[in-house]
Amino acid sequence: MIGIYKITNKINGKSYIGQSNNIERRFKEHKRIAKETNKSLKQAYKKYGAENFEYTILEKCELERLDEREIYYIKKLKPEYNRSTGGRGSANHIVTDETKKILKEKGKEFWNRLTDEQKENIIKNNLKGQPKGHKVSKETREKLRQCNLGKKQSKETIEKRKQTFIEKKKNGYIQTNESHKKPIRCIETGEQFGSVKEAIEKYNLTTLVGHLKGKYKSCKGKHYEYCSVTTNRDEFSDVG
């Protein structure tokens, strides 16, 4: 019997779809757990027992249509135990939510076994070899920031930065501190300042720069943020 078949877990309803030019023989092969080649299905057999699976024929078809019909049913029914989109020799593997969960847990276990030094090396080397313009996730940026908090730059790093700056000046670069010229405001009071320097001098906010960079959660119990240069300075005058 040539066609497409389905194996269903009677306990949780999850399924597997396959094709065969001899479905009856294929069912017998599946029931031999030790010989099962689909890892997801094999794990399910071991967990629930082969007797808790139902075997049905979805469609009889010609031999040359097996790939086409298997792909159709997998796309339509989305069986949880299939690891590919169907078709003999298919390389289009499916990563199920269950597989993603397992991989995530394995990744956490691996990470927790590492020393702080190993973690730091992995984070710092994470982007090596990546092409220019490679997007860096917020999570990676935060890990990099945490790794560098409170650390002093080596003499080699300082010298490299110095040489880079010298080269920039040769090419006409003019150093400015634009971030300190941007207007900021206090979120709690609405008070607005023309620059970071103005706020620091007015209230002696020694940790303001670190707060704006995300190093500190607050500055003297309050929170500050950058405003648009075009923001009306009187916009928050009545707040508080």
C-alpha positions in Angstrom: 0.0 0.0 0.0 1.5 3.3 -1.2 0.6 6.6 0.5 0.8 9.0 3.4 0.2 7.9 7.0 -0.2 9.5 10.4 0.9 8.4 13.9 -0.9 10.0 16.8 -0.1 10.1 20.5 -3.4 9.2 22.1 -2.3 10.9 25.4 -1.3 14.4 24.3 -2.6 14.5 20.7 0.8 15.2 19.1 1.4 13.5 15.7 3.9 12.4 13.1 3.3 12.2 9.3 5.3 10.0 7.0 5.2 8.4 3.5 5.9 4.8 2.4 5.6 2.5 -0.6 4.5 -0.2 1.9 2.6 1.5 4.8 1.9 -1.8 6.6 5.6 -2.7 6.8 6.4 0.9 7.8 4.0 0.8 10.7 5.8 -2.4 12.0 9.2 -0.6 11.6 8.0 2.4 13.7 6.8 0.1 16.5 10.4 -1.3 16.9 11.4 1.6 19.2 15.1 0.7 19.1 15.2 1.1 15.3 13.1 4.3 15.2 15.2 7.0 13.4 13.0 10.1 14.2 14.4 11.2 17.5 11.3 13.2 18.6 9.1 10.2 17.9 11.5 7.8 19.6 11.6 9.8 22.8 7.8 9.9 22.8 7.6 6.1 22.4 9.9 5.7 25.4 8.0 8.1 27.5 4.4 7.1 26.7 4.8 3.5 25.4 4.3 2.3 21.8 0.8 1.0 22.8 -0.4 4.6 23.3 0.0 5.6 19.6 -2.6 5.3 16.9 -1.7 4.5 13.3 -3.9 5.7 10.4 -3.7 6.1 6.6 -4.3 9.6 5.4 -4.2 9.0 1.7 -3.3 6.4 -0.9 -1.4 7.8 -3.9 0.9 7.0 -6.8 4.6 6.5 -5.9 5.7 9.6 -7.8 3.3 11.8 -5.7 4.6 10.7 -2.3 6.8 13.7 -1.7 4.2 16.2 -2.9 1.4 14.7 -0.7 3.7 14.4 2.4 4.7 18.0 2.1 1.0 19.0 1.7 -0.1 17.2 4.9 2.8 18.4 7.0 2.1 22.0 6.0 -1.6 21.6 6.7 -1.6 19.6 9.9 1.7 20.8 11.4 2.6 17.5 13.2 4.8 18.1 16.3 7.1 15.1 15.8 8.2 15.9 12.3 11.6 17.4 11.9 11.4 18.5 8.3 8.9 20.0 5.9 8.6 16.6 4.1 9.8 15.0 0.9 12.6 12.4 0.7 16.0 13.9 1.3 14.4 17.1 2.6 16.9 19.4 4.3 14.3 21.9 5.5 14.3 20.9 9.1 11.6 22.1 11.5 12.5 23.3 15.0 9.5 22.7 17.1 8.6 24.6 20.3 9.5 21.5 22.3 12.9 21.3 20.6 13.5 25.1 21.2 12.7 24.6 24.9 15.1 21.8 25.2 17.9 23.7 23.4 17.2 26.7 25.6 17.5 24.7 28.8 20.7 23.0 27.5 22.1 26.4 26.8 21.4 27.7 30.3 23.0 24.6 31.8 26.1 25.1 29.7 26.3 28.8 30.6 25.9 28.2 34.3 28.8 25.7 34.3 31.2 28.4 33.0 33.4 30.5 35.2 33.1 34.3 35.1 36.3 34.5 33.1 35.0 32.0 30.5 31.7 33.9 30.2 33.5 37.2 29.7 35.7 35.7 27.0 32.6 34.4 25.1 30.8 37.7 25.3 33.8 39.7 24.2 34.6 37.3 21.3 30.9 37.1 20.3 31.2 39.5 17.4 34.6 38.5 16.1 34.5 37.6 12.4 31.1 39.2 11.9 30.7 41.5 8.9 30.5 45.3 9.4 26.9 46.4 10.0 26.1 43.2 12.0 23.2 43.9 14.4 23.9 43.5 18.1 21.0 42.6 20.3 20.1 44.7 23.4 20.8 41.7 25.5 24.4 41.3 24.1 25.0 45.1 24.5 23.9 44.9 28.2 26.2 41.9 28.8 29.1 43.7 27.3 28.4 46.8 29.4 28.2 44.7 32.6 31.5 43.0 31.8 33.2 46.4 31.5 31.7 48.2 34.6 34.3 49.2 37.1 37.2 48.0 34.9 40.3 50.1 34.1 41.5 50.1 30.5 44.9 48.5 29.9 47.9 50.6 28.8 47.6 48.9 25.4 44.0 49.9 25.0 44.6 53.5 26.1 47.5 53.8 23.6 45.4 52.4 20.8 42.6 54.9 21.5 45.2 57.7 21.6 46.6 56.7 18.2 43.1 56.4 16.7 42.3 59.9 18.0 45.5 61.3 16.6 44.7 59.8 13.2 41.2 61.3 13.3 42.6 64.8 14.0 45.0 64.5 11.1 42.0 63.9 8.9 40.2 67.0 10.1 38.2 65.5 13.0 37.2 68.1 15.7 36.3 66.7 19.1 33.1 68.0 20.6 31.1 66.8 23.6 27.7 67.1 22.0 25.9 64.8 24.5 26.7 67.4 27.3 25.1 70.1 25.2 21.8 68.3 24.8 18.9 69.5 26.9 17.7 67.1 29.6 14.8 67.1 32.0 14.0 65.5 35.4 11.2 63.0 34.9 9.7 63.5 38.3 9.6 67.3 38.5 9.6 68.2 34.8 12.4 70.7 35.3 14.4 71.1 32.1 18.0 72.1 31.7 19.8 73.4 28.6 22.7 70.9 29.1 24.0 68.2 31.4 26.6 70.7 32.7 23.8 73.1 33.8 22.0 70.4 35.8 25.2 69.2 37.4 26.3 72.7 38.5 22.8 73.6 39.8 22.2 70.6 42.0 25.7 69.1 42.3 24.6 65.9 40.4 28.0 64.2 40.4 26.5 60.9 39.1 24.3 62.4 36.4 26.5 61.4 33.5 26.6 57.8 34.7 22.9 57.8 35.2 22.2 59.0 31.7 24.5 56.3 30.3 22.6 53.6 32.2 25.3 52.9 34.8 23.1 54.1 37.7 19.4 53.6 38.0 18.8 57.1 39.4 20.6 60.2 40.4 20.0 61.5 43.9 16.7 59.7 44.0 15.4 61.1 40.7 15.5 60.1 37.0 16.7 62.2 34.1 16.4 61.8 30.3 17.6 63.6 27.2 15.1 65.9 25.4 14.9 67.0 21.8 16.9 70.1 21.1 13.7 71.8 19.8 11.7 71.0 23.0 10.1 74.1 24.5 11.9 74.9 27.8 8.7 76.1 29.3 6.8 73.0 28.5 7.2 71.6 32.0 7.3 74.8 33.9 4.0 74.1 35.7 4.7 70.6 36.7 5.0 70.0 40.5 
